[in-house]
Amino acid sequence: MTQPKNSRLVSELDTALDAYGRTIFVEEWEAATGKPKIWYQYEMRNVLMKHERRTAGIVVTRIGKTKYVKCCGP
């Protein structure tokens, strides 16, 4: 599988543990609280999920069976 343009491997992101001891891949941290703001996590059957902390709560988006995430760099 070739790497899509404007993407990077999930494994290149910072790793941390969630409240349940599962590995998460953090793209962005909140400056004020130190909590993850945008992070990814593999759910059952290796489906990648994107989690984004917002003012109203956490929004979860299904990315799919992939090991790449979009990035904003060139």
PDB file of N, CA, C, O and CB in Angstrom:
ATOM      1  N   MET A   1       0.850  -1.178   0.000  1.00  0.00           N
ATOM      2  CA  MET A   1       0.000   0.000   0.000  1.00  0.00           C
ATOM      3  C   MET A   1       0.892   1.237   0.000  1.00  0.00           C
ATOM      4  O   MET A   1       1.768   1.374   0.855  1.00  0.00           O
ATOM      5  CB  MET A   1      -0.965   0.000   1.225  1.00  0.00           C
ATOM      6  N   THR A   2       0.673   2.130  -0.951  1.00  0.00           N
ATOM      7  CA  THR A   2       1.466   3.346  -1.007  1.00  0.00           C
ATOM      8  C   THR A   2       0.829   4.418  -0.137  1.00  0.00           C
ATOM      9  O   THR A   2      -0.384   4.434   0.070  1.00  0.00           O
ATOM     10  CB  THR A   2       1.609   3.839  -2.456  1.00  0.00           C
ATOM     11  N   GLN A   3       1.665   5.305   0.364  1.00  0.00           N
ATOM     12  CA  GLN A   3       1.183   6.354   1.258  1.00  0.00           C
ATOM     13  C   GLN A   3       0.453   7.431   0.462  1.00  0.00           C
ATOM     14  O   GLN A   3       1.015   7.985  -0.483  1.00  0.00           O
ATOM     15  CB  GLN A   3       2.351   6.970   2.052  1.00  0.00           C
ATOM     16  N   PRO A   4      -0.795   7.736   0.832  1.00  0.00           N
ATOM     17  CA  PRO A   4      -1.535   8.788   0.135  1.00  0.00           C
ATOM     18  C   PRO A   4      -0.871  10.152   0.308  1.00  0.00           C
ATOM     19  O   PRO A   4      -0.184  10.397   1.300  1.00  0.00           O
ATOM     20  CB  PRO A   4      -2.974   8.843   0.641  1.00  0.00           C
ATOM     21  N   LYS A   5      -1.082  11.028  -0.660  1.00  0.00           N
ATOM     22  CA  LYS A   5      -0.531  12.382  -0.611  1.00  0.00           C
ATOM     23  C   LYS A   5      -1.122  13.131   0.585  1.00  0.00           C
ATOM     24  O   LYS A   5      -2.288  12.936   0.927  1.00  0.00           O
ATOM     25  CB  LYS A   5      -0.820  13.148  -1.936  1.00  0.00           C
ATOM     26  N   ASN A   6      -0.317  13.986   1.219  1.00  0.00           N
ATOM     27  CA  ASN A   6      -0.730  14.782   2.386  1.00  0.00           C
ATOM     28  C   ASN A   6      -1.231  13.902   3.529  1.00  0.00           C
ATOM     29  O   ASN A   6      -2.257  14.190   4.144  1.00  0.00           O
ATOM     30  CB  ASN A   6      -1.822  15.776   1.986  1.00  0.00           C
ATOM     31  N   SER A   7      -0.500  12.834   3.802  1.00  0.00           N
ATOM     32  CA  SER A   7      -0.876  11.962   4.905  1.00  0.00           C
ATOM     33  C   SER A   7       0.387  11.496   5.623  1.00  0.00           C
ATOM     34  O   SER A   7       1.504  11.658   5.132  1.00  0.00           O
ATOM     35  CB  SER A   7      -1.708  10.749   4.399  1.00  0.00           C
ATOM     36  N   ARG A   8       0.176  10.918   6.791  1.00  0.00           N
ATOM     37  CA  ARG A   8       1.285  10.322   7.526  1.00  0.00           C
ATOM     38  C   ARG A   8       0.763   9.121   8.296  1.00  0.00           C
ATOM     39  O   ARG A   8      -0.441   8.957   8.490  1.00  0.00           O
ATOM     40  CB  ARG A   8       1.950  11.355   8.485  1.00  0.00           C
ATOM     41  N   LEU A   9       1.691   8.293   8.726  1.00  0.00           N
ATOM     42  CA  LEU A   9       1.316   7.099   9.468  1.00  0.00           C
ATOM     43  C   LEU A   9       0.787   7.466  10.845  1.00  0.00           C
ATOM     44  O   LEU A   9       1.270   8.410  11.470  1.00  0.00           O
ATOM     45  CB  LEU A   9       2.505   6.150   9.593  1.00  0.00           C
ATOM     46  N   VAL A  10      -0.188   6.732  11.309  1.00  0.00           N
ATOM     47  CA  VAL A  10      -0.721   6.942  12.652  1.00  0.00           C
ATOM     48  C   VAL A  10       0.386   6.732  13.680  1.00  0.00           C
ATOM     49  O   VAL A  10       0.447   7.436  14.688  1.00  0.00           O
ATOM     50  CB  VAL A  10      -1.912   5.988  12.929  1.00  0.00           C
ATOM     51  N   SER A  11       1.252   5.770  13.423  1.00  0.00           N
ATOM     52  CA  SER A  11       2.322   5.449  14.368  1.00  0.00           C
ATOM     53  C   SER A  11       3.361   6.568  14.507  1.00  0.00           C
ATOM     54  O   SER A  11       4.176   6.526  15.428  1.00  0.00           O
ATOM     55  CB  SER A  11       3.010   4.175  13.937  1.00  0.00           C
ATOM     56  N   GLU A  12       3.352   7.565  13.617  1.00  0.00           N
ATOM     57  CA  GLU A  12       4.258   8.703  13.709  1.00  0.00           C
ATOM     58  C   GLU A  12       3.779   9.738  14.729  1.00  0.00           C
ATOM     59  O   GLU A  12       4.543  10.624  15.111  1.00  0.00           O
ATOM     60  CB  GLU A  12       4.412   9.354  12.345  1.00  0.00           C
ATOM     61  N   LEU A  13       2.527   9.638  15.171  1.00  0.00           N
ATOM     62  CA  LEU A  13       1.974  10.575  16.141  1.00  0.00           C
ATOM     63  C   LEU A  13       2.443  10.221  17.543  1.00  0.00           C
ATOM     64  O   LEU A  13       2.952   9.124  17.774  1.00  0.00           O
ATOM     65  CB  LEU A  13       0.440  10.582  16.076  1.00  0.00           C
ATOM     66  N   ASP A  14       2.269  11.161  18.491  1.00  0.00           N
ATOM     67  CA  ASP A  14       2.571  10.879  19.897  1.00  0.00           C
ATOM     68  C   ASP A  14       1.662   9.765  20.392  1.00  0.00           C
ATOM     69  O   ASP A  14       0.489   9.706  20.023  1.00  0.00           O
ATOM     70  CB  ASP A  14       2.403  12.154  20.774  1.00  0.00           C
ATOM     71  N   THR A  15       2.193   8.891  21.218  1.00  0.00           N
ATOM     72  CA  THR A  15       1.359   7.848  21.806  1.00  0.00           C
ATOM     73  C   THR A  15       1.108   8.149  23.273  1.00  0.00           C
ATOM     74  O   THR A  15       1.947   8.733  23.959  1.00  0.00           O
ATOM     75  CB  THR A  15       2.016   6.466  21.645  1.00  0.00           C
ATOM     76  N   ALA A  16      -0.057   7.740  23.737  1.00  0.00           N
ATOM     77  CA  ALA A  16      -0.448   7.918  25.137  1.00  0.00           C
ATOM     78  C   ALA A  16      -1.444   6.816  25.474  1.00  0.00           C
ATOM     79  O   ALA A  16      -1.827   6.024  24.613  1.00  0.00           O
ATOM     80  CB  ALA A  16      -1.065   9.351  25.397  1.00  0.00           C
ATOM     81  N   LEU A  17      -1.852   6.778  26.714  1.00  0.00           N
ATOM     82  CA  LEU A  17      -2.863   5.825  27.148  1.00  0.00           C
ATOM     83  C   LEU A  17      -4.129   6.577  27.526  1.00  0.00           C
ATOM     84  O   LEU A  17      -4.067   7.651  28.124  1.00  0.00           O
ATOM     85  CB  LEU A  17      -2.353   4.973  28.337  1.00  0.00           C
ATOM     86  N   ASP A  18      -5.288   6.004  27.174  1.00  0.00           N
ATOM     87  CA  ASP A  18      -6.548   6.615  27.584  1.00  0.00           C
ATOM     88  C   ASP A  18      -6.884   6.185  29.012  1.00  0.00           C
ATOM     89  O   ASP A  18      -6.083   5.511  29.660  1.00  0.00           O
ATOM     90  CB  ASP A  18      -7.692   6.225  26.609  1.00  0.00           C
ATOM     91  N   ALA A  19      -8.028   6.559  29.488  1.00  0.00           N
ATOM     92  CA  ALA A  19      -8.438   6.261  30.866  1.00  0.00           C
ATOM     93  C   ALA A  19      -8.590   4.761  31.120  1.00  0.00           C
ATOM     94  O   ALA A  19      -8.583   4.330  32.273  1.00  0.00           O
ATOM     95  CB  ALA A  19      -9.749   6.965  31.178  1.00  0.00           C
ATOM     96  N   TYR A  20      -8.727   3.961  30.058  1.00  0.00           N
ATOM     97  CA  TYR A  20      -8.891   2.526  30.189  1.00  0.00           C
ATOM     98  C   TYR A  20      -7.593   1.759  29.925  1.00  0.00           C
ATOM     99  O   TYR A  20      -7.591   0.528  29.891  1.00  0.00           O
ATOM    100  CB  TYR A  20      -9.964   2.052  29.246  1.00  0.00           C
ATOM    101  N   GLY A  21      -6.498   2.485  29.741  1.00  0.00           N
ATOM    102  CA  GLY A  21      -5.201   1.856  29.519  1.00  0.00           C
ATOM    103  C   GLY A  21      -4.948   1.432  28.087  1.00  0.00           C
ATOM    104  O   GLY A  21      -4.009   0.681  27.823  1.00  0.00           O
ATOM    105  N   ARG A  22      -5.783   1.906  27.142  1.00  0.00           N
ATOM    106  CA  ARG A  22      -5.605   1.574  25.729  1.00  0.00           C
ATOM    107  C   ARG A  22      -4.744   2.627  25.041  1.00  0.00           C
ATOM    108  O   ARG A  22      -4.769   3.799  25.416  1.00  0.00           O
ATOM    109  CB  ARG A  22      -6.970   1.453  25.022  1.00  0.00           C
ATOM    110  N   THR A  23      -3.991   2.210  24.045  1.00  0.00           N
ATOM    111  CA  THR A  23      -3.107   3.113  23.318  1.00  0.00           C
ATOM    112  C   THR A  23      -3.902   4.045  22.416  1.00  0.00           C
ATOM    113  O   THR A  23      -4.795   3.613  21.687  1.00  0.00           O
ATOM    114  CB  THR A  23      -2.097   2.320  22.494  1.00  0.00           C
ATOM    115  N   ILE A  24      -3.566   5.329  22.475  1.00  0.00           N
ATOM    116  CA  ILE A  24      -4.131   6.326  21.563  1.00  0.00           C
ATOM    117  C   ILE A  24      -2.974   7.045  20.887  1.00  0.00           C
ATOM    118  O   ILE A  24      -1.859   7.077  21.408  1.00  0.00           O
ATOM    119  CB  ILE A  24      -5.065   7.341  22.320  1.00  0.00           C
ATOM    120  N   PHE A  25      -3.247   7.621  19.723  1.00  0.00           N
ATOM    121  CA  PHE A  25      -2.254   8.340  18.947  1.00  0.00           C
ATOM    122  C   PHE A  25      -2.697   9.797  18.868  1.00  0.00           C
ATOM    123  O   PHE A  25      -3.697  10.114  18.225  1.00  0.00           O
ATOM    124  CB  PHE A  25      -2.075   7.715  17.519  1.00  0.00           C
ATOM    125  N   VAL A  26      -1.951  10.680  19.524  1.00  0.00           N
ATOM    126  CA  VAL A  26      -2.372  12.066  19.705  1.00  0.00           C
ATOM    127  C   VAL A  26      -1.779  12.956  18.616  1.00  0.00           C
ATOM    128  O   VAL A  26      -0.567  12.986  18.405  1.00  0.00           O
ATOM    129  CB  VAL A  26      -1.959  12.576  21.093  1.00  0.00           C
ATOM    130  N   GLU A  27      -2.668  13.682  17.929  1.00  0.00           N
ATOM    131  CA  GLU A  27      -2.255  14.631  16.900  1.00  0.00           C
ATOM    132  C   GLU A  27      -2.049  16.019  17.499  1.00  0.00           C
ATOM    133  O   GLU A  27      -1.130  16.740  17.112  1.00  0.00           O
ATOM    134  CB  GLU A  27      -3.295  14.688  15.771  1.00  0.00           C
ATOM    135  N   GLU A  28      -2.916  16.390  18.449  1.00  0.00           N
ATOM    136  CA  GLU A  28      -2.846  17.740  19.034  1.00  0.00           C
ATOM    137  C   GLU A  28      -3.246  17.684  20.506  1.00  0.00           C
ATOM    138  O   GLU A  28      -4.188  16.986  20.882  1.00  0.00           O
ATOM    139  CB  GLU A  28      -3.767  18.733  18.259  1.00  0.00           C
ATOM    140  N   TRP A  29      -2.511  18.434  21.331  1.00  0.00           N
ATOM    141  CA  TRP A  29      -2.786  18.512  22.765  1.00  0.00           C
ATOM    142  C   TRP A  29      -3.398  19.866  23.096  1.00  0.00           C
ATOM    143  O   TRP A  29      -3.076  20.863  22.450  1.00  0.00           O
ATOM    144  CB  TRP A  29      -1.496  18.282  23.589  1.00  0.00           C
ATOM    145  N   GLU A  30      -4.285  19.915  24.104  1.00  0.00           N
ATOM    146  CA  GLU A  30      -4.818  21.182  24.589  1.00  0.00           C
ATOM    147  C   GLU A  30      -3.748  21.848  25.450  1.00  0.00           C
ATOM    148  O   GLU A  30      -3.168  21.210  26.328  1.00  0.00           O
ATOM    149  CB  GLU A  30      -6.147  20.973  25.396  1.00  0.00           C
ATOM    150  N   ALA A  31      -3.493  23.114  25.202  1.00  0.00           N
ATOM    151  CA  ALA A  31      -2.444  23.828  25.932  1.00  0.00           C
ATOM    152  C   ALA A  31      -2.833  24.060  27.389  1.00  0.00           C
ATOM    153  O   ALA A  31      -1.992  23.943  28.280  1.00  0.00           O
ATOM    154  CB  ALA A  31      -2.145  25.166  25.255  1.00  0.00           C
ATOM    155  N   ALA A  32      -4.086  24.383  27.635  1.00  0.00           N
ATOM    156  CA  ALA A  32      -4.520  24.741  28.990  1.00  0.00           C
ATOM    157  C   ALA A  32      -4.607  23.533  29.924  1.00  0.00           C
ATOM    158  O   ALA A  32      -4.224  23.628  31.090  1.00  0.00           O
ATOM    159  CB  ALA A  32      -5.868  25.430  28.931  1.00  0.00           C
ATOM    160  N   THR A  33      -5.108  22.398  29.426  1.00  0.00           N
ATOM    161  CA  THR A  33      -5.351  21.244  30.295  1.00  0.00           C
ATOM    162  C   THR A  33      -4.328  20.125  30.135  1.00  0.00           C
ATOM    163  O   THR A  33      -4.178  19.292  31.029  1.00  0.00           O
ATOM    164  CB  THR A  33      -6.717  20.699  30.030  1.00  0.00           C
ATOM    165  N   GLY A  34      -3.625  20.098  29.008  1.00  0.00           N
ATOM    166  CA  GLY A  34      -2.686  19.014  28.751  1.00  0.00           C
ATOM    167  C   GLY A  34      -3.348  17.740  28.282  1.00  0.00           C
ATOM    168  O   GLY A  34      -2.681  16.717  28.133  1.00  0.00           O
ATOM    169  N   LYS A  35      -4.655  17.782  28.044  1.00  0.00           N
ATOM    170  CA  LYS A  35      -5.394  16.612  27.557  1.00  0.00           C
ATOM    171  C   LYS A  35      -5.320  16.567  26.025  1.00  0.00           C
ATOM    172  O   LYS A  35      -5.098  17.591  25.380  1.00  0.00           O
ATOM    173  CB  LYS A  35      -6.886  16.653  28.038  1.00  0.00           C
ATOM    174  N   PRO A  36      -5.505  15.382  25.454  1.00  0.00           N
ATOM    175  CA  PRO A  36      -5.530  15.295  23.990  1.00  0.00           C
ATOM    176  C   PRO A  36      -6.711  16.080  23.418  1.00  0.00           C
ATOM    177  O   PRO A  36      -7.828  16.004  23.931  1.00  0.00           O
ATOM    178  CB  PRO A  36      -5.604  13.823  23.538  1.00  0.00           C
ATOM    179  N   LYS A  37      -6.447  16.833  22.349  1.00  0.00           N
ATOM    180  CA  LYS A  37      -7.514  17.574  21.675  1.00  0.00           C
ATOM    181  C   LYS A  37      -7.994  16.799  20.456  1.00  0.00           C
ATOM    182  O   LYS A  37      -9.197  16.688  20.219  1.00  0.00           O
ATOM    183  CB  LYS A  37      -7.029  18.983  21.262  1.00  0.00           C
ATOM    184  N   ILE A  38      -7.047  16.261  19.679  1.00  0.00           N
ATOM    185  CA  ILE A  38      -7.367  15.414  18.535  1.00  0.00           C
ATOM    186  C   ILE A  38      -6.530  14.148  18.666  1.00  0.00           C
ATOM    187  O   ILE A  38      -5.304  14.216  18.766  1.00  0.00           O
ATOM    188  CB  ILE A  38      -7.093  16.151  17.165  1.00  0.00           C
ATOM    189  N   TRP A  39      -7.195  12.991  18.666  1.00  0.00           N
ATOM    190  CA  TRP A  39      -6.457  11.742  18.770  1.00  0.00           C
ATOM    191  C   TRP A  39      -7.164  10.650  17.987  1.00  0.00           C
ATOM    192  O   TRP A  39      -8.340  10.761  17.641  1.00  0.00           O
ATOM    193  CB  TRP A  39      -6.292  11.329  20.236  1.00  0.00           C
ATOM    194  N   TYR A  40      -6.415   9.597  17.720  1.00  0.00           N
ATOM    195  CA  TYR A  40      -6.902   8.455  16.951  1.00  0.00           C
ATOM    196  C   TYR A  40      -6.755   7.204  17.790  1.00  0.00           C
ATOM    197  O   TYR A  40      -5.863   7.103  18.633  1.00  0.00           O
ATOM    198  CB  TYR A  40      -6.138   8.310  15.607  1.00  0.00           C
ATOM    199  N   GLN A  41      -7.648   6.248  17.547  1.00  0.00           N
ATOM    200  CA  GLN A  41      -7.604   5.002  18.292  1.00  0.00           C
ATOM    201  C   GLN A  41      -8.181   3.900  17.411  1.00  0.00           C
ATOM    202  O   GLN A  41      -9.180   4.092  16.718  1.00  0.00           O
ATOM    203  CB  GLN A  41      -8.386   5.118  19.638  1.00  0.00           C
ATOM    204  N   TYR A  42      -7.524   2.738  17.456  1.00  0.00           N
ATOM    205  CA  TYR A  42      -8.052   1.584  16.741  1.00  0.00           C
ATOM    206  C   TYR A  42      -9.093   0.896  17.607  1.00  0.00           C
ATOM    207  O   TYR A  42      -8.835   0.556  18.762  1.00  0.00           O
ATOM    208  CB  TYR A  42      -6.920   0.600  16.354  1.00  0.00           C
ATOM    209  N   GLU A  43     -10.263   0.697  17.040  1.00  0.00           N
ATOM    210  CA  GLU A  43     -11.341  -0.006  17.720  1.00  0.00           C
ATOM    211  C   GLU A  43     -11.346  -1.464  17.260  1.00  0.00           C
ATOM    212  O   GLU A  43     -10.377  -1.928  16.659  1.00  0.00           O
ATOM    213  CB  GLU A  43     -12.717   0.675  17.441  1.00  0.00           C
ATOM    214  N   MET A  44     -12.416  -2.175  17.535  1.00  0.00           N
ATOM    215  CA  MET A  44     -12.519  -3.581  17.125  1.00  0.00           C
ATOM    216  C   MET A  44     -12.282  -3.726  15.628  1.00  0.00           C
ATOM    217  O   MET A  44     -12.642  -2.851  14.841  1.00  0.00           O
ATOM    218  CB  MET A  44     -13.898  -4.154  17.499  1.00  0.00           C
ATOM    219  N   ARG A  45     -11.685  -4.818  15.256  1.00  0.00           N
ATOM    220  CA  ARG A  45     -11.426  -5.159  13.855  1.00  0.00           C
ATOM    221  C   ARG A  45     -10.535  -4.145  13.150  1.00  0.00           C
ATOM    222  O   ARG A  45     -10.643  -3.961  11.938  1.00  0.00           O
ATOM    223  CB  ARG A  45     -12.729  -5.281  13.109  1.00  0.00           C
ATOM    224  N   ASN A  46      -9.649  -3.481  13.904  1.00  0.00           N
ATOM    225  CA  ASN A  46      -8.664  -2.538  13.362  1.00  0.00           C
ATOM    226  C   ASN A  46      -9.280  -1.382  12.581  1.00  0.00           C
ATOM    227  O   ASN A  46      -8.723  -0.947  11.573  1.00  0.00           O
ATOM    228  CB  ASN A  46      -7.708  -3.269  12.473  1.00  0.00           C
ATOM    229  N   VAL A  47     -10.418  -0.887  13.037  1.00  0.00           N
ATOM    230  CA  VAL A  47     -11.051   0.281  12.435  1.00  0.00           C
ATOM    231  C   VAL A  47     -10.532   1.515  13.159  1.00  0.00           C
ATOM    232  O   VAL A  47     -10.647   1.623  14.380  1.00  0.00           O
ATOM    233  CB  VAL A  47     -12.618   0.193  12.510  1.00  0.00           C
ATOM    234  N   LEU A  48      -9.965   2.439  12.402  1.00  0.00           N
ATOM    235  CA  LEU A  48      -9.400   3.655  12.980  1.00  0.00           C
ATOM    236  C   LEU A  48     -10.501   4.685  13.222  1.00  0.00           C
ATOM    237  O   LEU A  48     -11.299   4.976  12.331  1.00  0.00           O
ATOM    238  CB  LEU A  48      -8.308   4.239  12.059  1.00  0.00           C
ATOM    239  N   MET A  49     -10.534   5.228  14.431  1.00  0.00           N
ATOM    240  CA  MET A  49     -11.520   6.237  14.808  1.00  0.00           C
ATOM    241  C   MET A  49     -10.789   7.522  15.184  1.00  0.00           C
ATOM    242  O   MET A  49      -9.754   7.484  15.848  1.00  0.00           O
ATOM    243  CB  MET A  49     -12.414   5.738  15.987  1.00  0.00           C
ATOM    244  N   LYS A  50     -11.335   8.661  14.754  1.00  0.00           N
ATOM    245  CA  LYS A  50     -10.781   9.970  15.106  1.00  0.00           C
ATOM    246  C   LYS A  50     -11.645  10.569  16.205  1.00  0.00           C
ATOM    247  O   LYS A  50     -12.871  10.586  16.096  1.00  0.00           O
ATOM    248  CB  LYS A  50     -10.715  10.922  13.859  1.00  0.00           C
ATOM    249  N   HIS A  51     -11.008  11.061  17.262  1.00  0.00           N
ATOM    250  CA  HIS A  51     -11.706  11.690  18.379  1.00  0.00           C
ATOM    251  C   HIS A  51     -11.257  13.144  18.448  1.00  0.00           C
ATOM    252  O   HIS A  51     -10.062  13.434  18.387  1.00  0.00           O
ATOM    253  CB  HIS A  51     -11.423  10.941  19.733  1.00  0.00           C
ATOM    254  N   GLU A  52     -12.213  14.054  18.574  1.00  0.00           N
ATOM    255  CA  GLU A  52     -11.895  15.484  18.647  1.00  0.00           C
ATOM    256  C   GLU A  52     -12.643  16.106  19.818  1.00  0.00           C
ATOM    257  O   GLU A  52     -13.872  16.082  19.876  1.00  0.00           O
ATOM    258  CB  GLU A  52     -12.260  16.208  17.318  1.00  0.00           C
ATOM    259  N   ARG A  53     -11.871  16.666  20.756  1.00  0.00           N
ATOM    260  CA  ARG A  53     -12.455  17.317  21.928  1.00  0.00           C
ATOM    261  C   ARG A  53     -12.889  18.729  21.538  1.00  0.00           C
ATOM    262  O   ARG A  53     -12.077  19.536  21.086  1.00  0.00           O
ATOM    263  CB  ARG A  53     -11.439  17.352  23.121  1.00  0.00           C
ATOM    264  N   ARG A  54     -14.183  19.017  21.721  1.00  0.00           N
ATOM    265  CA  ARG A  54     -14.728  20.352  21.435  1.00  0.00           C
ATOM    266  C   ARG A  54     -15.385  20.889  22.690  1.00  0.00           C
ATOM    267  O   ARG A  54     -15.435  20.195  23.706  1.00  0.00           O
ATOM    268  CB  ARG A  54     -15.748  20.313  20.254  1.00  0.00           C
ATOM    269  N   THR A  55     -15.887  22.105  22.638  1.00  0.00           N
ATOM    270  CA  THR A  55     -16.500  22.714  23.822  1.00  0.00           C
ATOM    271  C   THR A  55     -17.762  21.974  24.253  1.00  0.00           C
ATOM    272  O   THR A  55     -18.069  21.931  25.445  1.00  0.00           O
ATOM    273  CB  THR A  55     -16.829  24.178  23.549  1.00  0.00           C
ATOM    274  N   ALA A  56     -18.496  21.393  23.313  1.00  0.00           N
ATOM    275  CA  ALA A  56     -19.741  20.703  23.642  1.00  0.00           C
ATOM    276  C   ALA A  56     -19.538  19.218  23.941  1.00  0.00           C
ATOM    277  O   ALA A  56     -20.492  18.528  24.298  1.00  0.00           O
ATOM    278  CB  ALA A  56     -20.722  20.858  22.508  1.00  0.00           C
ATOM    279  N   GLY A  57     -18.320  18.722  23.802  1.00  0.00           N
ATOM    280  CA  GLY A  57     -18.064  17.304  24.065  1.00  0.00           C
ATOM    281  C   GLY A  57     -17.057  16.746  23.078  1.00  0.00           C
ATOM    282  O   GLY A  57     -16.348  17.499  22.410  1.00  0.00           O
ATOM    283  N   ILE A  58     -16.996  15.433  22.987  1.00  0.00           N
ATOM    284  CA  ILE A  58     -16.054  14.755  22.100  1.00  0.00           C
ATOM    285  C   ILE A  58     -16.804  14.216  20.896  1.00  0.00           C
ATOM    286  O   ILE A  58     -17.800  13.505  21.032  1.00  0.00           O
ATOM    287  CB  ILE A  58     -15.309  13.614  22.840  1.00  0.00           C
ATOM    288  N   VAL A  59     -16.306  14.568  19.702  1.00  0.00           N
ATOM    289  CA  VAL A  59     -16.900  14.110  18.446  1.00  0.00           C
ATOM    290  C   VAL A  59     -16.036  12.969  17.921  1.00  0.00           C
ATOM    291  O   VAL A  59     -14.815  13.097  17.827  1.00  0.00           O
ATOM    292  CB  VAL A  59     -17.010  15.282  17.389  1.00  0.00           C
ATOM    293  N   VAL A  60     -16.681  11.843  17.576  1.00  0.00           N
ATOM    294  CA  VAL A  60     -15.967  10.671  17.081  1.00  0.00           C
ATOM    295  C   VAL A  60     -16.353  10.444  15.625  1.00  0.00           C
ATOM    296  O   VAL A  60     -17.533  10.444  15.273  1.00  0.00           O
ATOM    297  CB  VAL A  60     -16.282   9.412  17.944  1.00  0.00           C
ATOM    298  N   THR A  61     -15.328  10.248  14.774  1.00  0.00           N
ATOM    299  CA  THR A  61     -15.535  10.011  13.354  1.00  0.00           C
ATOM    300  C   THR A  61     -14.860   8.706  12.959  1.00  0.00           C
ATOM    301  O   THR A  61     -13.711   8.461  13.328  1.00  0.00           O
ATOM    302  CB  THR A  61     -14.991  11.188  12.509  1.00  0.00           C
ATOM    303  N   ARG A  62     -15.557   7.883  12.224  1.00  0.00           N
ATOM    304  CA  ARG A  62     -14.984   6.615  11.737  1.00  0.00           C
ATOM    305  C   ARG A  62     -14.135   6.910  10.510  1.00  0.00           C
ATOM    306  O   ARG A  62     -14.632   7.454   9.524  1.00  0.00           O
ATOM    307  CB  ARG A  62     -16.109   5.568  11.396  1.00  0.00           C
ATOM    308  N   ILE A  63     -12.845   6.552  10.568  1.00  0.00           N
ATOM    309  CA  ILE A  63     -11.940   6.753   9.445  1.00  0.00           C
ATOM    310  C   ILE A  63     -11.934   5.510   8.554  1.00  0.00           C
ATOM    311  O   ILE A  63     -11.991   5.627   7.330  1.00  0.00           O
ATOM    312  CB  ILE A  63     -10.511   7.074   9.945  1.00  0.00           C
ATOM    313  N   GLY A  64     -11.866   4.329   9.155  1.00  0.00           N
ATOM    314  CA  GLY A  64     -11.886   3.086   8.393  1.00  0.00           C
ATOM    315  C   GLY A  64     -10.663   2.243   8.672  1.00  0.00           C
ATOM    316  O   GLY A  64      -9.907   2.507   9.607  1.00  0.00           O
ATOM    317  N   LYS A  65     -10.477   1.216   7.842  1.00  0.00           N
ATOM    318  CA  LYS A  65      -9.339   0.315   8.002  1.00  0.00           C
ATOM    319  C   LYS A  65      -8.149   0.895   7.252  1.00  0.00           C
ATOM    320  O   LYS A  65      -7.953   0.610   6.071  1.00  0.00           O
ATOM    321  CB  LYS A  65      -9.676  -1.118   7.490  1.00  0.00           C
ATOM    322  N   THR A  66      -7.366   1.699   7.932  1.00  0.00           N
ATOM    323  CA  THR A  66      -6.202   2.341   7.342  1.00  0.00           C
ATOM    324  C   THR A  66      -5.157   2.577   8.414  1.00  0.00           C
ATOM    325  O   THR A  66      -5.447   2.491   9.607  1.00  0.00           O
ATOM    326  CB  THR A  66      -6.587   3.664   6.657  1.00  0.00           C
ATOM    327  N   LYS A  67      -3.956   2.873   7.989  1.00  0.00           N
ATOM    328  CA  LYS A  67      -2.904   3.228   8.938  1.00  0.00           C
ATOM    329  C   LYS A  67      -2.390   4.631   8.672  1.00  0.00           C
ATOM    330  O   LYS A  67      -1.377   5.040   9.240  1.00  0.00           O
ATOM    331  CB  LYS A  67      -1.754   2.224   8.866  1.00  0.00           C
ATOM    332  N   TYR A  68      -3.086   5.381   7.805  1.00  0.00           N
ATOM    333  CA  TYR A  68      -2.700   6.742   7.457  1.00  0.00           C
ATOM    334  C   TYR A  68      -3.762   7.748   7.923  1.00  0.00           C
ATOM    335  O   TYR A  68      -4.957   7.451   7.934  1.00  0.00           O
ATOM    336  CB  TYR A  68      -2.480   6.860   5.938  1.00  0.00           C
ATOM    337  N   VAL A  69      -3.305   8.925   8.301  1.00  0.00           N
ATOM    338  CA  VAL A  69      -4.196  10.033   8.636  1.00  0.00           C
ATOM    339  C   VAL A  69      -3.790  11.230   7.814  1.00  0.00           C
ATOM    340  O   VAL A  69      -2.619  11.392   7.472  1.00  0.00           O
ATOM    341  CB  VAL A  69      -4.157  10.362  10.155  1.00  0.00           C
ATOM    342  N   LYS A  70      -4.759  12.073   7.494  1.00  0.00           N
ATOM    343  CA  LYS A  70      -4.471  13.286   6.732  1.00  0.00           C
ATOM    344  C   LYS A  70      -3.724  14.267   7.603  1.00  0.00           C
ATOM    345  O   LYS A  70      -3.960  14.351   8.808  1.00  0.00           O
ATOM    346  CB  LYS A  70      -5.762  13.922   6.192  1.00  0.00           C
ATOM    347  N   CYS A  71      -2.845  14.991   7.005  1.00  0.00           N
ATOM    348  CA  CYS A  71      -2.147  16.053   7.729  1.00  0.00           C
ATOM    349  C   CYS A  71      -2.197  17.321   6.902  1.00  0.00           C
ATOM    350  O   CYS A  71      -2.465  17.281   5.701  1.00  0.00           O
ATOM    351  CB  CYS A  71      -0.676  15.654   8.039  1.00  0.00           C
ATOM    352  N   CYS A  72      -1.948  18.408   7.529  1.00  0.00           N
ATOM    353  CA  CYS A  72      -2.125  19.701   6.868  1.00  0.00           C
ATOM    354  C   CYS A  72      -0.843  20.193   6.218  1.00  0.00           C
ATOM    355  O   CYS A  72      -0.861  21.244   5.577  1.00  0.00           O
ATOM    356  CB  CYS A  72      -2.619  20.730   7.861  1.00  0.00           C
ATOM    357  N   GLY A  73       0.251  19.493   6.353  1.00  0.00           N
ATOM    358  CA  GLY A  73       1.520  19.915   5.768  1.00  0.00           C
ATOM    359  C   GLY A  73       1.563  19.653   4.266  1.00  0.00           C
ATOM    360  O   GLY A  73       0.680  18.976   3.739  1.00  0.00           O
ATOM    361  N   PRO A  74       2.561  20.169   3.574  1.00  0.00           N
ATOM    362  CA  PRO A  74       2.676  19.978   2.123  1.00  0.00           C
ATOM    363  C   PRO A  74       3.031  18.558   1.737  1.00  0.00           C
ATOM    364  O   PRO A  74       3.160  18.255   0.551  1.00  0.00           O
ATOM    365  CB  PRO A  74       3.708  20.910   1.564  1.00  0.00           C
TER     366      PRO A  74
END
